[in-house]
Amino acid sequence: MELYYPDVEIILLLSHSLSHLSWDPYTATYMTLVVTRL
């Protein structure tokens, strides 16, 4: 299993997370890391 995910999959994952998770420190940190990678 590869650790690399296409940008589209990342965006879909973020959209899924945002629609089901609240804004908490963990989510904010995760999004920051993803945006930094992009």
Buried (B, 14 or more C-beta within 10 A) or exposed (E): EEEEEEEEEBEEEBEEEEEEEEEEEEBEEBBEEBEEEE
